[in-house]
Amino acid sequence: MSQFKTLTTVEVRTLRKHYSTHCFGNTAYLTEVQDYIQSMAQQALTEYVSRRSGGGITNTTLWQDFYTYVSPTNPKVTGVAIREHIRAILEKEQHYQCCYCRRPLLNDAHAKPIEHVLPHSIFVQHTFDILNLSIACVDCNRRKTDNIWTLKAGKFMRTRHYPAASAFTDMYHPRIHRYDDHVTFFRVQSNTHCISIYTGLTAQGKNLCKNLLTHISKLELFVSANSELKHHMAMINEQDFRPGSDAEIAIKAFKRAFQDATDIILEHV
């Protein structure tokens, strides 16, 4: 399949406008929320300019700071509330499925993290760009981390502007591409086992399968076949923690260790 649809410039502009006018549930506080998001986007851009000019990395906590924000004049305007509202909108648009593997998203915020398509640790200028945000399941989010599955990363880094939809020729982008144009899958589930089989239809889809979906399929089968492991992993994913807290650091360390261990096992599956 060589022909597929991407968002046009007009559609991207319309999308950004839609999110700007629907970024908070209570419209009485909309202007304040818009101003705050814009201020954080400006901080991200300032950090990008500093890095590009040789100033080095000076701020790595913009996304965490956004989460912990509480308006000094209105306690109802918080980073938590803003992110939850954005997550709810994106979830609905995705039909409550992971943006990458299309498995159902669990009804728990920590099991469905907001995904930065271009990692914000690297592409700091796009930290708060709605076009760069999607909702992934915890497995896909953990596997992807800061990986950049495109040969155009260097080109994307050289500009403050978000890449045009047509620029993503070797990388699947969940906000720009139509999933069914790039990946086909089927899922079989029994009382004790669950397996998903993915096939890439385009260069973007094949790239996603190679780097992510094949692993997710193996991991799903591995975990579902072990009921005790599945139970404990679900408990861990349901834990509530504040970004940057000791609890988050400890849980992330455990998840990294678990991923490294399972990667070794799944290499031989």
MODELLER restraints for C-alpha pairs under 7 A, 6 or more apart:
rsr = mdl.restraints
at = mdl.atoms
rsr.add(forms.Gaussian(group=physical.xy_distance, feature=features.Distance(at['CA:1:A'], at['CA:201:A']), mean=6.22, stdev=0.5))
rsr.add(forms.Gaussian(group=physical.xy_distance, feature=features.Distance(at['CA:1:A'], at['CA:202:A']), mean=6.06, stdev=0.5))
rsr.add(forms.Gaussian(group=physical.xy_distance, feature=features.Distance(at['CA:2:A'], at['CA:202:A']), mean=6.87, stdev=0.5))
rsr.add(forms.Gaussian(group=physical.xy_distance, feature=features.Distance(at['CA:4:A'], at['CA:181:A']), mean=6.05, stdev=0.5))
rsr.add(forms.Gaussian(group=physical.xy_distance, feature=features.Distance(at['CA:5:A'], at['CA:177:A']), mean=6.72, stdev=0.5))
rsr.add(forms.Gaussian(group=physical.xy_distance, feature=features.Distance(at['CA:5:A'], at['CA:178:A']), mean=6.85, stdev=0.5))
rsr.add(forms.Gaussian(group=physical.xy_distance, feature=features.Distance(at['CA:6:A'], at['CA:165:A']), mean=6.15, stdev=0.5))
rsr.add(forms.Gaussian(group=physical.xy_distance, feature=features.Distance(at['CA:6:A'], at['CA:176:A']), mean=5.50, stdev=0.5))
rsr.add(forms.Gaussian(group=physical.xy_distance, feature=features.Distance(at['CA:6:A'], at['CA:177:A']), mean=5.30, stdev=0.5))
rsr.add(forms.Gaussian(group=physical.xy_distance, feature=features.Distance(at['CA:7:A'], at['CA:165:A']), mean=6.15, stdev=0.5))
rsr.add(forms.Gaussian(group=physical.xy_distance, feature=features.Distance(at['CA:7:A'], at['CA:176:A']), mean=5.61, stdev=0.5))
rsr.add(forms.Gaussian(group=physical.xy_distance, feature=features.Distance(at['CA:16:A'], at['CA:130:A']), mean=6.88, stdev=0.5))
rsr.add(forms.Gaussian(group=physical.xy_distance, feature=features.Distance(at['CA:20:A'], at['CA:34:A']), mean=6.72, stdev=0.5))
rsr.add(forms.Gaussian(group=physical.xy_distance, feature=features.Distance(at['CA:23:A'], at['CA:82:A']), mean=6.95, stdev=0.5))
rsr.add(forms.Gaussian(group=physical.xy_distance, feature=features.Distance(at['CA:23:A'], at['CA:85:A']), mean=6.85, stdev=0.5))
rsr.add(forms.Gaussian(group=physical.xy_distance, feature=features.Distance(at['CA:23:A'], at['CA:86:A']), mean=6.31, stdev=0.5))
rsr.add(forms.Gaussian(group=physical.xy_distance, feature=features.Distance(at['CA:24:A'], at['CA:30:A']), mean=6.01, stdev=0.5))
rsr.add(forms.Gaussian(group=physical.xy_distance, feature=features.Distance(at['CA:24:A'], at['CA:33:A']), mean=6.98, stdev=0.5))
rsr.add(forms.Gaussian(group=physical.xy_distance, feature=features.Distance(at['CA:24:A'], at['CA:82:A']), mean=6.01, stdev=0.5))
rsr.add(forms.Gaussian(group=physical.xy_distance, feature=features.Distance(at['CA:24:A'], at['CA:85:A']), mean=6.03, stdev=0.5))
rsr.add(forms.Gaussian(group=physical.xy_distance, feature=features.Distance(at['CA:25:A'], at['CA:85:A']), mean=6.61, stdev=0.5))
rsr.add(forms.Gaussian(group=physical.xy_distance, feature=features.Distance(at['CA:41:A'], at['CA:128:A']), mean=5.64, stdev=0.5))
rsr.add(forms.Gaussian(group=physical.xy_distance, feature=features.Distance(at['CA:44:A'], at['CA:124:A']), mean=5.78, stdev=0.5))
rsr.add(forms.Gaussian(group=physical.xy_distance, feature=features.Distance(at['CA:44:A'], at['CA:125:A']), mean=5.07, stdev=0.5))
rsr.add(forms.Gaussian(group=physical.xy_distance, feature=features.Distance(at['CA:44:A'], at['CA:127:A']), mean=6.64, stdev=0.5))
rsr.add(forms.Gaussian(group=physical.xy_distance, feature=features.Distance(at['CA:45:A'], at['CA:125:A']), mean=4.79, stdev=0.5))
rsr.add(forms.Gaussian(group=physical.xy_distance, feature=features.Distance(at['CA:47:A'], at['CA:59:A']), mean=6.69, stdev=0.5))
rsr.add(forms.Gaussian(group=physical.xy_distance, feature=features.Distance(at['CA:48:A'], at['CA:124:A']), mean=5.97, stdev=0.5))
rsr.add(forms.Gaussian(group=physical.xy_distance, feature=features.Distance(at['CA:48:A'], at['CA:125:A']), mean=5.45, stdev=0.5))
rsr.add(forms.Gaussian(group=physical.xy_distance, feature=features.Distance(at['CA:50:A'], at['CA:56:A']), mean=6.66, stdev=0.5))
rsr.add(forms.Gaussian(group=physical.xy_distance, feature=features.Distance(at['CA:51:A'], at['CA:57:A']), mean=5.85, stdev=0.5))
rsr.add(forms.Gaussian(group=physical.xy_distance, feature=features.Distance(at['CA:60:A'], at['CA:121:A']), mean=6.93, stdev=0.5))
rsr.add(forms.Gaussian(group=physical.xy_distance, feature=features.Distance(at['CA:64:A'], at['CA:243:A']), mean=5.68, stdev=0.5))
rsr.add(forms.Gaussian(group=physical.xy_distance, feature=features.Distance(at['CA:64:A'], at['CA:244:A']), mean=6.73, stdev=0.5))
rsr.add(forms.Gaussian(group=physical.xy_distance, feature=features.Distance(at['CA:66:A'], at['CA:79:A']), mean=5.23, stdev=0.5))
rsr.add(forms.Gaussian(group=physical.xy_distance, feature=features.Distance(at['CA:67:A'], at['CA:79:A']), mean=4.33, stdev=0.5))
rsr.add(forms.Gaussian(group=physical.xy_distance, feature=features.Distance(at['CA:67:A'], at['CA:80:A']), mean=5.23, stdev=0.5))
rsr.add(forms.Gaussian(group=physical.xy_distance, feature=features.Distance(at['CA:68:A'], at['CA:79:A']), mean=5.67, stdev=0.5))
rsr.add(forms.Gaussian(group=physical.xy_distance, feature=features.Distance(at['CA:68:A'], at['CA:80:A']), mean=6.73, stdev=0.5))
rsr.add(forms.Gaussian(group=physical.xy_distance, feature=features.Distance(at['CA:69:A'], at['CA:78:A']), mean=5.34, stdev=0.5))
rsr.add(forms.Gaussian(group=physical.xy_distance, feature=features.Distance(at['CA:69:A'], at['CA:79:A']), mean=4.76, stdev=0.5))
rsr.add(forms.Gaussian(group=physical.xy_distance, feature=features.Distance(at['CA:70:A'], at['CA:77:A']), mean=6.21, stdev=0.5))
rsr.add(forms.Gaussian(group=physical.xy_distance, feature=features.Distance(at['CA:70:A'], at['CA:78:A']), mean=4.42, stdev=0.5))
rsr.add(forms.Gaussian(group=physical.xy_distance, feature=features.Distance(at['CA:70:A'], at['CA:79:A']), mean=6.48, stdev=0.5))
rsr.add(forms.Gaussian(group=physical.xy_distance, feature=features.Distance(at['CA:71:A'], at['CA:77:A']), mean=5.55, stdev=0.5))
rsr.add(forms.Gaussian(group=physical.xy_distance, feature=features.Distance(at['CA:71:A'], at['CA:78:A']), mean=6.12, stdev=0.5))
rsr.add(forms.Gaussian(group=physical.xy_distance, feature=features.Distance(at['CA:87:A'], at['CA:114:A']), mean=6.74, stdev=0.5))
rsr.add(forms.Gaussian(group=physical.xy_distance, feature=features.Distance(at['CA:87:A'], at['CA:135:A']), mean=6.98, stdev=0.5))
rsr.add(forms.Gaussian(group=physical.xy_distance, feature=features.Distance(at['CA:90:A'], at['CA:134:A']), mean=6.37, stdev=0.5))
rsr.add(forms.Gaussian(group=physical.xy_distance, feature=features.Distance(at['CA:90:A'], at['CA:135:A']), mean=6.58, stdev=0.5))
rsr.add(forms.Gaussian(group=physical.xy_distance, feature=features.Distance(at['CA:91:A'], at['CA:135:A']), mean=6.47, stdev=0.5))
rsr.add(forms.Gaussian(group=physical.xy_distance, feature=features.Distance(at['CA:96:A'], at['CA:104:A']), mean=6.00, stdev=0.5))
rsr.add(forms.Gaussian(group=physical.xy_distance, feature=features.Distance(at['CA:96:A'], at['CA:105:A']), mean=5.57, stdev=0.5))
rsr.add(forms.Gaussian(group=physical.xy_distance, feature=features.Distance(at['CA:97:A'], at['CA:103:A']), mean=5.39, stdev=0.5))
rsr.add(forms.Gaussian(group=physical.xy_distance, feature=features.Distance(at['CA:97:A'], at['CA:104:A']), mean=4.42, stdev=0.5))
rsr.add(forms.Gaussian(group=physical.xy_distance, feature=features.Distance(at['CA:97:A'], at['CA:105:A']), mean=5.13, stdev=0.5))
rsr.add(forms.Gaussian(group=physical.xy_distance, feature=features.Distance(at['CA:98:A'], at['CA:104:A']), mean=6.32, stdev=0.5))
rsr.add(forms.Gaussian(group=physical.xy_distance, feature=features.Distance(at['CA:98:A'], at['CA:105:A']), mean=5.88, stdev=0.5))
rsr.add(forms.Gaussian(group=physical.xy_distance, feature=features.Distance(at['CA:98:A'], at['CA:135:A']), mean=6.10, stdev=0.5))
rsr.add(forms.Gaussian(group=physical.xy_distance, feature=features.Distance(at['CA:98:A'], at['CA:136:A']), mean=4.55, stdev=0.5))
rsr.add(forms.Gaussian(group=physical.xy_distance, feature=features.Distance(at['CA:98:A'], at['CA:137:A']), mean=5.25, stdev=0.5))
rsr.add(forms.Gaussian(group=physical.xy_distance, feature=features.Distance(at['CA:99:A'], at['CA:134:A']), mean=6.66, stdev=0.5))
rsr.add(forms.Gaussian(group=physical.xy_distance, feature=features.Distance(at['CA:99:A'], at['CA:135:A']), mean=5.90, stdev=0.5))
rsr.add(forms.Gaussian(group=physical.xy_distance, feature=features.Distance(at['CA:99:A'], at['CA:136:A']), mean=5.34, stdev=0.5))
rsr.add(forms.Gaussian(group=physical.xy_distance, feature=features.Distance(at['CA:99:A'], at['CA:174:A']), mean=5.84, stdev=0.5))
rsr.add(forms.Gaussian(group=physical.xy_distance, feature=features.Distance(at['CA:100:A'], at['CA:136:A']), mean=6.61, stdev=0.5))
rsr.add(forms.Gaussian(group=physical.xy_distance, feature=features.Distance(at['CA:100:A'], at['CA:140:A']), mean=6.95, stdev=0.5))
rsr.add(forms.Gaussian(group=physical.xy_distance, feature=features.Distance(at['CA:101:A'], at['CA:213:A']), mean=6.37, stdev=0.5))
rsr.add(forms.Gaussian(group=physical.xy_distance, feature=features.Distance(at['CA:105:A'], at['CA:112:A']), mean=6.17, stdev=0.5))
rsr.add(forms.Gaussian(group=physical.xy_distance, feature=features.Distance(at['CA:105:A'], at['CA:137:A']), mean=6.05, stdev=0.5))
rsr.add(forms.Gaussian(group=physical.xy_distance, feature=features.Distance(at['CA:106:A'], at['CA:112:A']), mean=6.72, stdev=0.5))
rsr.add(forms.Gaussian(group=physical.xy_distance, feature=features.Distance(at['CA:108:A'], at['CA:238:A']), mean=6.50, stdev=0.5))
rsr.add(forms.Gaussian(group=physical.xy_distance, feature=features.Distance(at['CA:110:A'], at['CA:237:A']), mean=6.13, stdev=0.5))
rsr.add(forms.Gaussian(group=physical.xy_distance, feature=features.Distance(at['CA:110:A'], at['CA:238:A']), mean=6.19, stdev=0.5))
rsr.add(forms.Gaussian(group=physical.xy_distance, feature=features.Distance(at['CA:111:A'], at['CA:137:A']), mean=5.97, stdev=0.5))
rsr.add(forms.Gaussian(group=physical.xy_distance, feature=features.Distance(at['CA:111:A'], at['CA:138:A']), mean=5.00, stdev=0.5))
rsr.add(forms.Gaussian(group=physical.xy_distance, feature=features.Distance(at['CA:111:A'], at['CA:237:A']), mean=5.61, stdev=0.5))
rsr.add(forms.Gaussian(group=physical.xy_distance, feature=features.Distance(at['CA:111:A'], at['CA:238:A']), mean=6.64, stdev=0.5))
rsr.add(forms.Gaussian(group=physical.xy_distance, feature=features.Distance(at['CA:112:A'], at['CA:135:A']), mean=6.16, stdev=0.5))
rsr.add(forms.Gaussian(group=physical.xy_distance, feature=features.Distance(at['CA:112:A'], at['CA:136:A']), mean=5.55, stdev=0.5))
rsr.add(forms.Gaussian(group=physical.xy_distance, feature=features.Distance(at['CA:112:A'], at['CA:137:A']), mean=4.68, stdev=0.5))
rsr.add(forms.Gaussian(group=physical.xy_distance, feature=features.Distance(at['CA:112:A'], at['CA:138:A']), mean=5.66, stdev=0.5))
rsr.add(forms.Gaussian(group=physical.xy_distance, feature=features.Distance(at['CA:113:A'], at['CA:135:A']), mean=5.97, stdev=0.5))
rsr.add(forms.Gaussian(group=physical.xy_distance, feature=features.Distance(at['CA:113:A'], at['CA:136:A']), mean=5.96, stdev=0.5))
rsr.add(forms.Gaussian(group=physical.xy_distance, feature=features.Distance(at['CA:113:A'], at['CA:137:A']), mean=6.68, stdev=0.5))
rsr.add(forms.Gaussian(group=physical.xy_distance, feature=features.Distance(at['CA:113:A'], at['CA:138:A']), mean=6.49, stdev=0.5))
rsr.add(forms.Gaussian(group=physical.xy_distance, feature=features.Distance(at['CA:114:A'], at['CA:133:A']), mean=6.48, stdev=0.5))
rsr.add(forms.Gaussian(group=physical.xy_distance, feature=features.Distance(at['CA:114:A'], at['CA:134:A']), mean=5.74, stdev=0.5))
rsr.add(forms.Gaussian(group=physical.xy_distance, feature=features.Distance(at['CA:114:A'], at['CA:135:A']), mean=4.77, stdev=0.5))
rsr.add(forms.Gaussian(group=physical.xy_distance, feature=features.Distance(at['CA:114:A'], at['CA:136:A']), mean=6.52, stdev=0.5))
rsr.add(forms.Gaussian(group=physical.xy_distance, feature=features.Distance(at['CA:115:A'], at['CA:133:A']), mean=5.59, stdev=0.5))
rsr.add(forms.Gaussian(group=physical.xy_distance, feature=features.Distance(at['CA:115:A'], at['CA:134:A']), mean=5.00, stdev=0.5))
rsr.add(forms.Gaussian(group=physical.xy_distance, feature=features.Distance(at['CA:115:A'], at['CA:135:A']), mean=5.33, stdev=0.5))
rsr.add(forms.Gaussian(group=physical.xy_distance, feature=features.Distance(at['CA:115:A'], at['CA:136:A']), mean=5.80, stdev=0.5))
rsr.add(forms.Gaussian(group=physical.xy_distance, feature=features.Distance(at['CA:115:A'], at['CA:141:A']), mean=6.53, stdev=0.5))
rsr.add(forms.Gaussian(group=physical.xy_distance, feature=features.Distance(at['CA:116:A'], at['CA:132:A']), mean=5.54, stdev=0.5))
rsr.add(forms.Gaussian(group=physical.xy_distance, feature=features.Distance(at['CA:116:A'], at['CA:133:A']), mean=4.99, stdev=0.5))
rsr.add(forms.Gaussian(group=physical.xy_distance, feature=features.Distance(at['CA:116:A'], at['CA:134:A']), mean=6.60, stdev=0.5))
rsr.add(forms.Gaussian(group=physical.xy_distance, feature=features.Distance(at['CA:117:A'], at['CA:132:A']), mean=5.30, stdev=0.5))
rsr.add(forms.Gaussian(group=physical.xy_distance, feature=features.Distance(at['CA:117:A'], at['CA:133:A']), mean=6.28, stdev=0.5))
rsr.add(forms.Gaussian(group=physical.xy_distance, feature=features.Distance(at['CA:117:A'], at['CA:173:A']), mean=6.95, stdev=0.5))
rsr.add(forms.Gaussian(group=physical.xy_distance, feature=features.Distance(at['CA:118:A'], at['CA:132:A']), mean=6.46, stdev=0.5))
rsr.add(forms.Gaussian(group=physical.xy_distance, feature=features.Distance(at['CA:118:A'], at['CA:148:A']), mean=6.90, stdev=0.5))
rsr.add(forms.Gaussian(group=physical.xy_distance, feature=features.Distance(at['CA:119:A'], at['CA:146:A']), mean=5.28, stdev=0.5))
rsr.add(forms.Gaussian(group=physical.xy_distance, feature=features.Distance(at['CA:120:A'], at['CA:126:A']), mean=6.45, stdev=0.5))
rsr.add(forms.Gaussian(group=physical.xy_distance, feature=features.Distance(at['CA:120:A'], at['CA:127:A']), mean=4.95, stdev=0.5))
rsr.add(forms.Gaussian(group=physical.xy_distance, feature=features.Distance(at['CA:123:A'], at['CA:157:A']), mean=6.64, stdev=0.5))
rsr.add(forms.Gaussian(group=physical.xy_distance, feature=features.Distance(at['CA:125:A'], at['CA:160:A']), mean=6.11, stdev=0.5))
rsr.add(forms.Gaussian(group=physical.xy_distance, feature=features.Distance(at['CA:126:A'], at['CA:132:A']), mean=6.63, stdev=0.5))
rsr.add(forms.Gaussian(group=physical.xy_distance, feature=features.Distance(at['CA:131:A'], at['CA:175:A']), mean=6.34, stdev=0.5))
rsr.add(forms.Gaussian(group=physical.xy_distance, feature=features.Distance(at['CA:143:A'], at['CA:212:A']), mean=6.96, stdev=0.5))
rsr.add(forms.Gaussian(group=physical.xy_distance, feature=features.Distance(at['CA:149:A'], at['CA:171:A']), mean=6.04, stdev=0.5))
rsr.add(forms.Gaussian(group=physical.xy_distance, feature=features.Distance(at['CA:150:A'], at['CA:170:A']), mean=5.85, stdev=0.5))
rsr.add(forms.Gaussian(group=physical.xy_distance, feature=features.Distance(at['CA:150:A'], at['CA:171:A']), mean=5.40, stdev=0.5))
rsr.add(forms.Gaussian(group=physical.xy_distance, feature=features.Distance(at['CA:156:A'], at['CA:163:A']), mean=6.39, stdev=0.5))
rsr.add(forms.Gaussian(group=physical.xy_distance, feature=features.Distance(at['CA:165:A'], at['CA:176:A']), mean=6.13, stdev=0.5))
rsr.add(forms.Gaussian(group=physical.xy_distance, feature=features.Distance(at['CA:169:A'], at['CA:204:A']), mean=6.63, stdev=0.5))
rsr.add(forms.Gaussian(group=physical.xy_distance, feature=features.Distance(at['CA:170:A'], at['CA:203:A']), mean=5.58, stdev=0.5))
rsr.add(forms.Gaussian(group=physical.xy_distance, feature=features.Distance(at['CA:170:A'], at['CA:204:A']), mean=4.77, stdev=0.5))
rsr.add(forms.Gaussian(group=physical.xy_distance, feature=features.Distance(at['CA:171:A'], at['CA:204:A']), mean=4.56, stdev=0.5))
rsr.add(forms.Gaussian(group=physical.xy_distance, feature=features.Distance(at['CA:171:A'], at['CA:207:A']), mean=6.50, stdev=0.5))
rsr.add(forms.Gaussian(group=physical.xy_distance, feature=features.Distance(at['CA:172:A'], at['CA:204:A']), mean=4.61, stdev=0.5))
rsr.add(forms.Gaussian(group=physical.xy_distance, feature=features.Distance(at['CA:172:A'], at['CA:205:A']), mean=6.13, stdev=0.5))
rsr.add(forms.Gaussian(group=physical.xy_distance, feature=features.Distance(at['CA:172:A'], at['CA:208:A']), mean=6.38, stdev=0.5))
rsr.add(forms.Gaussian(group=physical.xy_distance, feature=features.Distance(at['CA:182:A'], at['CA:200:A']), mean=5.94, stdev=0.5))
rsr.add(forms.Gaussian(group=physical.xy_distance, feature=features.Distance(at['CA:182:A'], at['CA:201:A']), mean=4.87, stdev=0.5))
rsr.add(forms.Gaussian(group=physical.xy_distance, feature=features.Distance(at['CA:182:A'], at['CA:202:A']), mean=5.26, stdev=0.5))
rsr.add(forms.Gaussian(group=physical.xy_distance, feature=features.Distance(at['CA:182:A'], at['CA:204:A']), mean=6.53, stdev=0.5))
rsr.add(forms.Gaussian(group=physical.xy_distance, feature=features.Distance(at['CA:182:A'], at['CA:205:A']), mean=4.53, stdev=0.5))
rsr.add(forms.Gaussian(group=physical.xy_distance, feature=features.Distance(at['CA:183:A'], at['CA:198:A']), mean=6.77, stdev=0.5))
rsr.add(forms.Gaussian(group=physical.xy_distance, feature=features.Distance(at['CA:183:A'], at['CA:199:A']), mean=5.69, stdev=0.5))
rsr.add(forms.Gaussian(group=physical.xy_distance, feature=features.Distance(at['CA:183:A'], at['CA:200:A']), mean=4.66, stdev=0.5))
rsr.add(forms.Gaussian(group=physical.xy_distance, feature=features.Distance(at['CA:183:A'], at['CA:201:A']), mean=5.51, stdev=0.5))
rsr.add(forms.Gaussian(group=physical.xy_distance, feature=features.Distance(at['CA:183:A'], at['CA:205:A']), mean=5.23, stdev=0.5))
rsr.add(forms.Gaussian(group=physical.xy_distance, feature=features.Distance(at['CA:184:A'], at['CA:198:A']), mean=5.86, stdev=0.5))
rsr.add(forms.Gaussian(group=physical.xy_distance, feature=features.Distance(at['CA:184:A'], at['CA:199:A']), mean=5.33, stdev=0.5))
rsr.add(forms.Gaussian(group=physical.xy_distance, feature=features.Distance(at['CA:184:A'], at['CA:200:A']), mean=6.61, stdev=0.5))
rsr.add(forms.Gaussian(group=physical.xy_distance, feature=features.Distance(at['CA:185:A'], at['CA:196:A']), mean=6.82, stdev=0.5))
rsr.add(forms.Gaussian(group=physical.xy_distance, feature=features.Distance(at['CA:185:A'], at['CA:197:A']), mean=5.37, stdev=0.5))
rsr.add(forms.Gaussian(group=physical.xy_distance, feature=features.Distance(at['CA:185:A'], at['CA:198:A']), mean=4.37, stdev=0.5))
rsr.add(forms.Gaussian(group=physical.xy_distance, feature=features.Distance(at['CA:185:A'], at['CA:199:A']), mean=6.18, stdev=0.5))
rsr.add(forms.Gaussian(group=physical.xy_distance, feature=features.Distance(at['CA:186:A'], at['CA:196:A']), mean=5.77, stdev=0.5))
rsr.add(forms.Gaussian(group=physical.xy_distance, feature=features.Distance(at['CA:186:A'], at['CA:197:A']), mean=5.57, stdev=0.5))
rsr.add(forms.Gaussian(group=physical.xy_distance, feature=features.Distance(at['CA:186:A'], at['CA:198:A']), mean=6.96, stdev=0.5))
rsr.add(forms.Gaussian(group=physical.xy_distance, feature=features.Distance(at['CA:187:A'], at['CA:195:A']), mean=5.77, stdev=0.5))
rsr.add(forms.Gaussian(group=physical.xy_distance, feature=features.Distance(at['CA:187:A'], at['CA:196:A']), mean=4.30, stdev=0.5))
rsr.add(forms.Gaussian(group=physical.xy_distance, feature=features.Distance(at['CA:187:A'], at['CA:197:A']), mean=6.44, stdev=0.5))
rsr.add(forms.Gaussian(group=physical.xy_distance, feature=features.Distance(at['CA:188:A'], at['CA:194:A']), mean=5.81, stdev=0.5))
rsr.add(forms.Gaussian(group=physical.xy_distance, feature=features.Distance(at['CA:188:A'], at['CA:195:A']), mean=5.49, stdev=0.5))
rsr.add(forms.Gaussian(group=physical.xy_distance, feature=features.Distance(at['CA:188:A'], at['CA:196:A']), mean=6.47, stdev=0.5))
rsr.add(forms.Gaussian(group=physical.xy_distance, feature=features.Distance(at['CA:189:A'], at['CA:195:A']), mean=6.42, stdev=0.5))
rsr.add(forms.Gaussian(group=physical.xy_distance, feature=features.Distance(at['CA:192:A'], at['CA:224:A']), mean=6.32, stdev=0.5))
rsr.add(forms.Gaussian(group=physical.xy_distance, feature=features.Distance(at['CA:192:A'], at['CA:225:A']), mean=6.02, stdev=0.5))
rsr.add(forms.Gaussian(group=physical.xy_distance, feature=features.Distance(at['CA:193:A'], at['CA:221:A']), mean=6.37, stdev=0.5))
rsr.add(forms.Gaussian(group=physical.xy_distance, feature=features.Distance(at['CA:193:A'], at['CA:224:A']), mean=5.19, stdev=0.5))
rsr.add(forms.Gaussian(group=physical.xy_distance, feature=features.Distance(at['CA:193:A'], at['CA:225:A']), mean=5.43, stdev=0.5))
rsr.add(forms.Gaussian(group=physical.xy_distance, feature=features.Distance(at['CA:194:A'], at['CA:220:A']), mean=6.57, stdev=0.5))
rsr.add(forms.Gaussian(group=physical.xy_distance, feature=features.Distance(at['CA:194:A'], at['CA:221:A']), mean=5.62, stdev=0.5))
rsr.add(forms.Gaussian(group=physical.xy_distance, feature=features.Distance(at['CA:194:A'], at['CA:224:A']), mean=6.06, stdev=0.5))
rsr.add(forms.Gaussian(group=physical.xy_distance, feature=features.Distance(at['CA:195:A'], at['CA:217:A']), mean=6.13, stdev=0.5))
rsr.add(forms.Gaussian(group=physical.xy_distance, feature=features.Distance(at['CA:195:A'], at['CA:220:A']), mean=6.31, stdev=0.5))
rsr.add(forms.Gaussian(group=physical.xy_distance, feature=features.Distance(at['CA:195:A'], at['CA:221:A']), mean=5.37, stdev=0.5))
rsr.add(forms.Gaussian(group=physical.xy_distance, feature=features.Distance(at['CA:196:A'], at['CA:217:A']), mean=5.35, stdev=0.5))
rsr.add(forms.Gaussian(group=physical.xy_distance, feature=features.Distance(at['CA:197:A'], at['CA:217:A']), mean=6.50, stdev=0.5))
rsr.add(forms.Gaussian(group=physical.xy_distance, feature=features.Distance(at['CA:198:A'], at['CA:209:A']), mean=6.69, stdev=0.5))
rsr.add(forms.Gaussian(group=physical.xy_distance, feature=features.Distance(at['CA:198:A'], at['CA:213:A']), mean=6.65, stdev=0.5))
rsr.add(forms.Gaussian(group=physical.xy_distance, feature=features.Distance(at['CA:198:A'], at['CA:214:A']), mean=6.98, stdev=0.5))
rsr.add(forms.Gaussian(group=physical.xy_distance, feature=features.Distance(at['CA:199:A'], at['CA:209:A']), mean=6.81, stdev=0.5))
rsr.add(forms.Gaussian(group=physical.xy_distance, feature=features.Distance(at['CA:200:A'], at['CA:206:A']), mean=4.04, stdev=0.5))
rsr.add(forms.Gaussian(group=physical.xy_distance, feature=features.Distance(at['CA:200:A'], at['CA:209:A']), mean=6.08, stdev=0.5))
rsr.add(forms.Gaussian(group=physical.xy_distance, feature=features.Distance(at['CA:218:A'], at['CA:266:A']), mean=6.65, stdev=0.5))
rsr.add(forms.Gaussian(group=physical.xy_distance, feature=features.Distance(at['CA:223:A'], at['CA:229:A']), mean=6.43, stdev=0.5))
rsr.add(forms.Gaussian(group=physical.xy_distance, feature=features.Distance(at['CA:223:A'], at['CA:230:A']), mean=5.50, stdev=0.5))
rsr.add(forms.Gaussian(group=physical.xy_distance, feature=features.Distance(at['CA:224:A'], at['CA:230:A']), mean=6.19, stdev=0.5))
rsr.add(forms.Gaussian(group=physical.xy_distance, feature=features.Distance(at['CA:241:A'], at['CA:247:A']), mean=6.22, stdev=0.5))
rsr.add(forms.Gaussian(group=physical.xy_distance, feature=features.Distance(at['CA:241:A'], at['CA:248:A']), mean=5.82, stdev=0.5))
rsr.add(forms.Gaussian(group=physical.xy_distance, feature=features.Distance(at['CA:242:A'], at['CA:248:A']), mean=6.66, stdev=0.5))
